[in-house]
């Protein structure tokens, strides 16, 4: 899917950056589930189903960075908006293999699996939310 698949206001679309999906984490879960079948079939099923769930999320959810907000789209409809002015901190965990994106707003904390292009995620975060307290762990 591209930006043209989503309904975004024209003045925002020219400034918006959509993150491409990344299927690394779902693939790892699915592949780990395959050999587990021999040892623990139930655990293998749970791990594989979770991997399929994450792959579905990566295919249907989009993060779009606009000039003022992070917008979350699900199946081409806006699901949630996070204004940058409410953000206090953000981090992408585990530099070698990023798996978790954390950000804190004034009233809430959010954790998202990294189902998106992590380099573009970091670039957009640093562009829109330069924060001396953030770090890659």
Buried (B, 14 or more C-beta within 10 A) or exposed (E): BEEEEBEBEEEBBEEBBBBEBBBBBBBBBBEBBEEBBEEEEEEBEBBBEBBBEBBEBBBBBBBBBBEEBBBBBEEEEBEEEBEBEEBEBBBBBEEEEBBBBBBBBEEEEBEBBBBBBBEBBBBBBEEBBEBEEBEEE
